[in-house]
Amino acid sequence: MDKIKKLLVIFCSIIVVLVLVIIILKIINKNNRNNTDEAEIPEIEQQSTYEVNTELQEVKNYNKYFAVQEIITTYITNLKNVEYQKTTDELKKEYAISNIQLMTNQNYTPEEISRMAKKYPLDKDNKLVIDSMLMSEKTVNINVFIVECKIAGIKTKLSVKTDSLNSSYILYTEDYINEFKTIDLFIEAIDDSEIENNEYNELVYKNITDEYVAINYVKQYLQYMLNDVEKAYDILDEEYRNKRFGDINNFKEYVKDNQEEFQKINIKQYLVNSYNDYKEYVCKDQYENLYIFKETGIMKYIVALDTYTIEQEQFTNTYKNANDNKKVVMNIDKFIQMLNRRDYKTSYHLLDDGFKNNYFKTQNDFERYIRENYPLHYKVAYEEISKQGDIYIQPIELTDITGENKETKKMSIIMKLEKESDFIMSFSIE
């Protein structure tokens, strides 16, 4: 009997312990679950809001600018294919008409599209030069761009509505824009509805690099020189243009004399300098000529075409600390830069008066001699320098920068150093 009682007591004790363990485990599990729930509750951050700017404003984004530029370039290509293809290429013409109808979201007839194409002499030139690009935001993803440009030298105005959400766009022709009395009324009439994407109106954003921007700056400026010389002159740095050209007539003459060369320019090197309040792009073409762009906005800049007209601080400091032999070499480099840039005015003024009187009484005489005897763009190799009194004699060898012409030319530069970075010189005559 006693044994049975002891077993019952032990059994009851075990039951009590098990119950207590279960209760404790439930409490622990509940606490862990509560802690987990608390950890999973994300902290609610205050969302930043974007305020849409409906005012007409400068484009401040490279991707948007170049996307719109590409849309207009595609439109020009289609116009050319409509009117200036061989008559046998009817399939290409029909395809271009269909493209324009879908790009513009308008049911233009083939005759209307042909009339639009004939407005521009695209058989001779299909170049696009954008003079200004402004934009208005309808919504966060709907923008309207107003583009003033020249197509094949003809001034025109176009508009592009973009939808970044659907990666799509609509292009509005000048005829459509002109149906409204003002640009403001036109923009007001454009709704903020989304644009359906079709295979002909895809909005594409490129990866815009410094190299891409630099090349486009040079291409745009060369187009100004060839098609809008007044614009090209206006955006030259004011101090630079006054010192280098004096007036627009000298600049026009410079462009006219070298326009064939400008059509062949390719950029081989570029450098980007970032300063506190602006960005500078320094570009070098295949002839080692420089283009220095001081950026003031997206595709907005002032430009200089060399570093010798207005002496750069870096050159001044290097020149000041150089020995005389080095100064002679630096001055010859400057002279060759002038010849490569076809800057006969500045290079002529470096010549000794007696030398000019004997050989080149006028700048035209000097220019004619250089064009006839040194028609290429040259790089310089220096031989051993000698000195007679205060006169330095530096033999040099000139070779074609491009490597296309294997001929070498020898020349001796005779130079006298003067105060600061001034000098006078002459050279051996062939």
C-alpha positions, 0 to 999 in steps of 0.5 A, a space after each residue: 500500500 505504501 509502495 502504491 502511494 509513493 508511486 502516485 506521488 512520484 507520478 503526480 510530481 512528474 505531471 506537475 513538472 511537465 505542466 510547468 515546463 509547457 507553461 514556461 516554453 509557451 511564455 518564451 515562445 510568445 515573447 520571441 514571436 513578439 520580438 520577431 514581429 517588432 523587428 519585422 515592422 519597417 520604419 516608415 520613412 517620410 517620402 520626399 515629394 517631387 514638384 513638377 515644373 510646368 514653366 518652360 525651362 532649359 533642359 538640365 539633363 544630358 539623357 533627355 537632351 540627347 534622346 530628343 536629338 536622336 528622335 529628331 535625327 530619326 525624323 530627318 532620316 525618314 523625311 529623306 527616305 520619303 523624297 530623296 530615294 531612288 524612284 525604284 526604292 518604293 518599299 523604303 519610301 512606304 516604310 518611311 511614310 509609315 514611320 512618320 505617321 506613327 512617330 507623329 501620331 498623325 494620319 498625314 497623307 503621303 502627299 503631306 509628308 512629301 511636302 514636309 520633306 521638300 521643305 529641306 534640301 535633304 538631297 544635299 545635306 541632312 545635318 541637324 543643328 540644334 540652336 535651343 531646347 526647352 522643356 515643360 513638365 506635364 507630370 513626373 513622367 510626361 515632358 514636352 520639349 520645344 526645339 529650335 533647330 536647323 535642318 539642312 540649313 533651314 530654320 525650323 521648330 519641332 516639339 517632342 512629347 516624351 513618356 518615360 514610364 512607357 518609354 515612348 514619344 510623339 513628335 509634333 511638326 512645325 505645321 502642327 505647332 503653327 496652328 497655335 498662336 503662341 508656344 504657351 498655347 501649344 504646350 497648354 493644348 498638349 495633354 498629360 495622357 500616357 503615350 502608347 508604345 509602338 515599335 516606331 516611337 520607342 524612347 531610348 536613353 543612352 549612357 552619356 559619357 564625357 567622351 560622348 559630350 565632348 565629341 558632340 560639342 565639337 560636332 555642333 560647333 563645326 556645324 555652326 562654323 559651316 552653316 551659321 558663322 554668326 552663331 559660331 562667332 558669337 559663342 567664341 569667348 569674348 576676350 579670345 575672339 577680339 584678340 584672335 580675330 578682331 571682328 566677324 569679317 576676319 572670322 568669316 574669312 578664316 572659316 571660308 579658307 578652311 571649310 574643306 578641312 573643317 568637314 574632315 575633323 575627327 576628335 582623337 583625344 579629350 580632357 575634362 577639367 571640373 572647376 567649382 562653377 563650371 566644367 571644361 572640355 579640351 578636345 584635340 583633333 587629328 591635326 592636334 588642333 585644340 577646341 576648349 569648351 567652357 560649359 555653361 549648361 547642357 550643350 551650352 558653352 563658350 569656346 576658344 580654338 587654341 591656348 596661345 592667343 590668351 596665354 594659359 597660367 600653366 604655360 606662363 608658370 612653366 615658361 617662367 621656370 624654364 631655361 632659355 633652350 626650353 623657352 625656345 622649344 616652347 616658342 617653336 611649339 607655339 609657332 607650329 600650333 599657329 601654322 597647323 591652325 592656319 593662323 597666319 595673322 598671329 604667326 606673321 606678327 612673330 616674325 622679325 621686321 627685317 626678315 619680313 621686309 626681305 621675304 614677306 612684305 605682307 601677311 598675304 605673301 607669308 600665307 601664300 608661301 606657307 600654304 605652298 611649301 608647308 601644306 600639311 599639319 606637322 609635328 616637330 622633332 628637335 635637333 641640337 640647338 646652338 647660340 650666337 650672341 643672344 640669337 638661338 638657332 634651332 634646327 627642326 624636322 617637320 613630319 605629317 601628323 597624320 602619317 599619310 605623307 612620308 615626306 619630311 621637311 627641314 627648317 632652322 628657326 632663328 630666335 631672340 628671346 625678349 621680355 617675359 614670354 615675348 620673342 621674335 624669330 625668322 626661319 630658313 627659306 627653301 
